[in-house]
Amino acid sequence: MKKPNILLITSDQQHYDTIGAFNPEISTPNLDRLAREGTTFQRAYCPNPTCTPARSSIITGTYPSQHGAWTLGTKLSEDHLTVGDVFVENGYRTALVGKAHFQPTRTTDEYPSLESLPLLQDIEFWKSYNQPFYGFEKIELLRNHTNEYLVGQHYVAWLEENGYHDWKQYYMPPTGTMDPSITYQWGIPEEYHYNTFIAEQTNELLETYQQQDENFFLWASFPDPHPPYLVPEPWASMYDPNQLTIPELSPGEHEKNPPHLQKTQEENPDFSYLAETGFGIHGYHSHLLPEDDRKKLVANYYGMISFMDKYIGKILDKLDELGIADETIVVFTTDHGHFFGQHGLQYKGGFHYEDLIRLPFIVRYPGKVPAQAQSDALQSLVDLAPTFLSFAGIPIPPIMSGENQKDVWLGCQENARDHILCEFRHEPTTIHQKTYVDERYKITIYYRQTHGEIFDLQEDPKELNNLWDHPDYQELKKDLLLKYAWAELHKEQMPMPRISHA
């Protein structure tokens, strides 16, 4: 029997409740189609709510504390085994189109980075670059979100090869000349937007694989809807800010929470006590925004998702056109979630609410994965690599610590895991936390701190009532701390089996 192809489609920083099939305020006809034709897993989580750690976990099947790319500005070591390496060894073709972010934007002799400045803007280099990258035989990369000055790599090479040489007017200085006062509406022509680039390059690869009758593992990695909030028309004005539900802080909800959460609601909070490496610390600032801005950014965020959905649809249509949809496992998810007002928060940071660590997650494999189905089975991004290999009939390397979800996806098994672990280490010691989630409860602990969070997700799904210090829940705290310790023991790797008495 022919082995399945694997097509992973990801967004970047997408809230779990932003698919039209489950949220009538947003339009995503192509993601809705995936949901109709596959299974939506309602309790999928990231192993870390930041890009580099989470993305590295996707390709290694290990947690950030294991693969070493523990925060932004670090890199995944090139000698770490990846799922792409294993696929290549077993006759698959592998490719990554879009955002990688396995390496930082700065390079050093000790830690060289292919994704660093000024190399990422050496367009002649990228026009001819064809070396493997973390197990991907073929890469077509970009690094920017909307108009960021980090624009470059294969994306700009593609722009220029397509005769578009005026692209700098749509990007920020020092790379480009765009007016920084422009917000929300982005003037870049749709045919030159990176959504078009990703769909076009992905579809070219699909055609090649189909023509050569080759199995593939292909990752189409979209940078949206990660801020800055910018999208071309008609998506920039697709949603009326006054007609959307705008999440916001519930009065008094942070009174029982750790200090860093309380400080986000101050006008000028002092987070200097957390600064350790000297680099920026995501999320540790005031999250207060004027009401009008809060409304507009939600409308724009939704517009970015709807725009991306159009180009996801073009990829799905190509599978149909090539006649390979039935033999291709399609997974749609994101690297981590996003705040757009929930709990009074914006973007991301060390705030392990469901809004940030829970993910949209859809699996389609026609005739095998149940269609029009929803599941509460716990999923983690660390499970993707071992599960993909299992579907391909390839032995899972023992170094991978994710769970094999194959039978869960097929609807033959209720659960493959009974808990989730999510890590966030943004500074060596001052910002270092871990969260354990089970069917009902969530506990978050902080390194060298006595404060923490416990939420009853069944009775308090909006996570407004922190039970950490509540006298009636101290036995629950002890129980959850023990379960967290067991989870840490469970994730330890066994690189080889025991083969003798001594």
N, C-alpha and C positions, 0 to 999 in steps of 0.2 A: 504494500500500500504506500502511495506517495506521502512523504512527510509534509506537514503543514508549513506554509509560509507564516512569518510573523511580521505584522505591521503595527508598530507602536506609534501612536499619535499623541503628542503632549502639548498642552498650553503651558503658560508660565504664570504662577501666582493667581490661580483661579479659585474663587470661592465655590464650595461644593454645591450650593443652591443657586447655580446660574445656568441651568439647563431648562429650556422651555417646557420639556415634557413634565417637569416637576415644579416649575415656577412660571405662572401665566404672564408675569410682567416682562419676560424676556423672550426673544425670538431666536431659536436655534434649530431650524428645521432639519439640518443634517445630523446633529447630535441626537435630536429626537428620533430620527430614523435609526440610528445605531441602537438607541434604547428600545425601540420597537422590535428590532431584529436580534437583540441580544439580551444579556442580563446586566442590570445596573446594580452594583454593590454599594449600598447606602452607607456602609461603615468602613470605608477605606481611609488609610492614614499615611502620612509621610513619616520617615524616620528622623527628620530634622526639617524645620520650617525655613530653610534657606537653600539657595540654588546649588552651590558646589557640593555640599554634603549630600543633599537629597539625590542629585543627578548621579553622583558617584555611587550611591547605593543602588540605583537602578541597574547600572551595568556590572556591579560587582556582586550583588546579592548579599552584601554585608552592611553593618551599621557604620556610621561615621567614626565611632570610637574604635572600630576595627580596621577600616580602610585608610584612616589617617587624614583624609581631607575634612577636617573638623569644623571649618568655618569659611567664610568668604576671605579671599586673599591667601588661601592655602592652595595646594594642588594635590590631585590624586597621583601617586607614584606610578610611573610608566611600567614598572615591573609587577604591578598588581594584576592578578588574573581577572579577566572580564568575560562576560557572557559572549561577547563578540569573538574573543580568542577561541572559545570552545566551539562556537558555531563554525568558524573557519576550519578548524581542525576536523570537523565532521562534514565538510563539503558544502556548507552554506555560503552564500554571498552576503556580505554585511555592508551597511552604509548608514551614515548619519547626515541628515539634511537639516540645517537650521542652527539653533543655539546649542552649544556644547557646555561651556562654562565648567570644565574640569580643572582649569588652570587660571591663575590670577592675571591681571592686566599689567603686572610688573614682573620682570625677569631678573634673576641673579645667576652668578656662576654656579652656585650650589643648587638652585632651584630654577632651572630654565623653563620658560613658558612660551609655548607656541601661540598663546592667546594674548600676548602682551604687546604694549606699545614700545617702540614704533613698528614692530614687525606686523601687527595685525593690519596696518595701513600701507604695507609694502605690496601694492596691488600686482606688480609684476611677479613677485614671489608667489602670490596666491593663484595667479593665472596658470602657473605650471606645477603647483604643488600637488602631488599624487601619492603621498606616503600614507601607510596605515596609521591610525590614531586610536589607541585604546581598543583594539580589536575590530575597528571599522576599516575595511579595505578602502572604502570610498567616503570622502567627506566633502560636504558643501556647506561651509560655515558662515555664520554671522555672529556678532557679539552685542550689537546695540539693541536697546529697547526704544522704539519710536525714534525721536530726533536726537538721541544721545550722540556725543562726539566720538564714541567708540565705534562708529560705523566703519566697516572695512571688510577684509577677508574676501571670501568667494562672492559674497553678495555684491560688493562694489565692482569686482571683476565682471560679474554678470551684468550689472547696470551698464558698464562701459562697452562690453561686448555687444549689448543690445542697442548701442548708439545713444545712450542717455548719459551725457557728460555734464549736465547742469544739476546733478543731484545734491551738490553741496549747499544749495540755497535752502534745503529742507533739513539741515543738520546744524547742531549747535557749534559755536566756536570752541576750541581753535580749529577744529576740522572744517566746519562749515560757516555759513554766514546768516543763519536763520535768526530772526528777531526773538530774543528770549521772552518777550512779553506776550507772544502768541500762545494761547492756550486752547486746549480741547479740539479745535478744528485744524487738521493737518492738510496742507495743500499738495502734498506729493501725489502725483497721478497714480491711480490704482494699479495700472499695469506695471509700475515700477516699485510698488510696495513690497516689502519682504514676504508678505503672505503669498503674493503671486510667485515670487522667486522659489519659495519652499514647495508650493504645489507643483510648479512646472518642473523643478529638478527631481522631485519625488516621482512624478509621473514618467519622466524620461527613464529613470532607473527601473520602474515597474515594467515598462515596455521592454527594456533590455533583458531583464530577468525572464519575462514571459517568452520572448523570442528564443532565448537560449535554453528554455525549460530548466531553469535553475531555482532551487529553493533559496529563500532570502530571509534575512532578519534586517528590517529597515526601520529606522527611527526618524519620523518627521517631527521636528521639534520647533514649535511656534513660540516666538518671544512674547506675544500678547496673552492676556491683558495686563501684564506687568506695567506699572507706571514708568515714565510720565504719561499722563492721560492725554493722548492725542490720537485722532483717527480721521481719515478722509470722509468727505461727504459721500453718500447720504447718511452714513452711520453716525457722524458727529451730531446730527440733529434728529436721529431716528427716534429717540426717546425724550419725552417731555419730563424734565426734572420734577415738575409739580404733580405728575401723575404716578410717580414711583414711591414705593415704600422705602423710606430712608431710615436705616437703623441708627440708633443712638443710645447713649448712656442711660441706664436706669438709675434714678436718684439713690444715692447711698450705696450702690453695689460694690464699690471698692473699699468701703470702710473696714471690712474684715480681710482685705487682701494684702499681700506683701507691699512694701513701700514703693517699689519701682512702678507698680501698677497705679498706685495713688498719685504718684508724681506726674504721670502722663496727663493728668487733668489740671495741672497748674499752668499758669501763663508762662513763667520762666523757670522751669525746674532745673535743679542742679544735679546732674548725673556724673559729676567729675569723680566721685568716689568709686565709680565703676570702671573708669578709664585705666587701662593697664598697658596695652601695646602701643598706644599712641595713634592707632587707626580708628576710623569711625565706627560707632556702635549703633547698628540699625535699631530704630524704634525708641531709643532713649532720648526723648525730647518731648516737647509739648505736643499733644494730639488735638488741641483745640483748633477748630476751624469755623469760620462764619457759616451760617445756615445755608446761604446761597451757594457757597463753594461746595458744601457737602452734597447738596442736591445735584449740582452740575457734574461732579466727579462720578457719582453713581450712574448718571445717564451716559456719560462718556465711557465708563467701564463696561456697561452693557453694550454700547455700540461697538467697542473693540471686540467683544466676544462674538457678536452677530457677524461682524466683518470676517473674523477668523473662521467662523462656521461655514461661510460661503466657500472658502478655499479647502476646508476639510471635505466638503461635499464634492469638490472637483477630484480629490484623491479617491474618495469612495466610488465616484462615477467611473474613474479609470479602472478600478478593479473589476467593475461590471463589464466595461467595454472590452477588457482583455480576457474575460471569461475565467478569472482566477479568484473571484470573491468567495466561492464555496470552499476553496482550499487554503484560504488565508485567515488566520486568527487576527482580528483587529482589536486592539486595546486602546481606549482613549482615557487619559487621565492628565494630571498636572503634577508639578514638582512639590507644590505646597499651596496652602490656601491664602486668604487675603482678608483684611479688615477694611470695610468702607463705612465705618460708624458703629459697628457692634462693640458694645462695652466702652464706647467713647474712643475707640482706637482706629488708626488709619495705617494701612500698608502691612507691616510685619514687625517682628521683634521677639523678645523673650516672653511671649504671652501665649501660653499653650491652650487657648480656648479652641473649641471645635472649629470655629471659623477659620483658624489658621492651620491646624494640623489635619483636619479632615479634608477629603478630596472627592471631586467627581471621578467616577470610575465605571466604565462600561466595557464589557467584553462581548464580542460577536464572533461566532464560528458556526456558520449556518449548518443546521442539521445535527449539531453536537452540543453547543452551549444553548440552553433553553432561551427561546425568544419571548419577548414581552414579559420578562421576569424581573423581579426585584429580590434582593437578598440582603440580610443583615449579617452575613458571615464576615468576620473581621478580615481585612486585607491590609497589606503593607507594601510599599514600593520595594522593600528588600525581597519580597516574594516573587517579583516579576522574573528575575533571571532564572531561578531554579524551576519555576513553573513553565517558562518558555522551553527550557531544555527538556523537561519531562514530556511535554506535548510532542517534541521532535524525537522522542525515544533515545535521547542522549543522556548518559549517566551524569548526575549532578555532582560537581566537585565538592568534596567534604568541607572545603574552606568556606563555602557559601552557608550563611546562617539563616537565610530566609526560609520560609515554609513552602513546600510544594502544594500549590492550590489547584492542581489539575482536576482532581475529582470533585472539588467544590465548584469550580467553573462549569464542569459537565453536569452538575446537579445530582451527582451520585453520592455526595457526602455533605453533611450539614456544615461542618467547620473543619479547618485545618489548624487553627490557632485559637487560644482562649484569651489572648491578651495582645496588646500593642505596646511597644516601647518607642518613645519619641525623645530625641536628645537635642539639646541646644547648648553649645559651648562656643560663645562668641568672644570671650576673653579667657586666658588660661585659668584664672581662678575666680574672678569677680562675677563673671556671667557664665554660669555653668549649672545647668539644670537638666533633670530628666523627668519624664512623665510616663506613668503606667496607666493603661486603660483596659478595663475588662468589659463584660457585657453591660454592666450597670454603672460602675464607679470609675472615677479618674483621680489619681493622686499625682501631684507635682512636688518634687523635692529640689532644694537648692544646696549647692556645695557650701559647707561650713555655715549654713544658716539654719535657724530654728523655725523660721516661718515657712509656709507652704500652702498648698491648695488641695482641697478634696471637694469634688462635686458629685452629686447623685444625678447622673444623667437621665434616670428614669423619672424621678420626682421633680427635678430642676433642670430640664433640658436646655434652658437658656443660660445656665451657669451663673446665676445671680447670688447664690447663697453659699459662700465658702464655709465648709464644715470643719476646717483644720483645727480650730481652737474650741469648737463647740463641746461642752462637757459630756453631752449625750453620745458623742461619736468617737470617743477616744479608743474604744475597743475596735471600732471599724478602722481607725488610723493604724493601730497595731497590725491588724489583719492585712491591710493594703500594703504596709511597709514590708511585711514578710513576703507577700506575693510579688512585690517589686524585686526583692532580693532573689527570689526563685527565678524570676524572669531574666535577671542578669546572669544567673548561673546557666539557665537554659540556652542563652544565645552564645555561650562560649563555643569556640570552634574545636573540632577534632580533625586535624589535617590528615590523620591516618588512623585505621582501627588498631586495637591492641591485638598483636599477632603471637604473643607468647607469654609464658608465666613471668619471665624476667628477661 
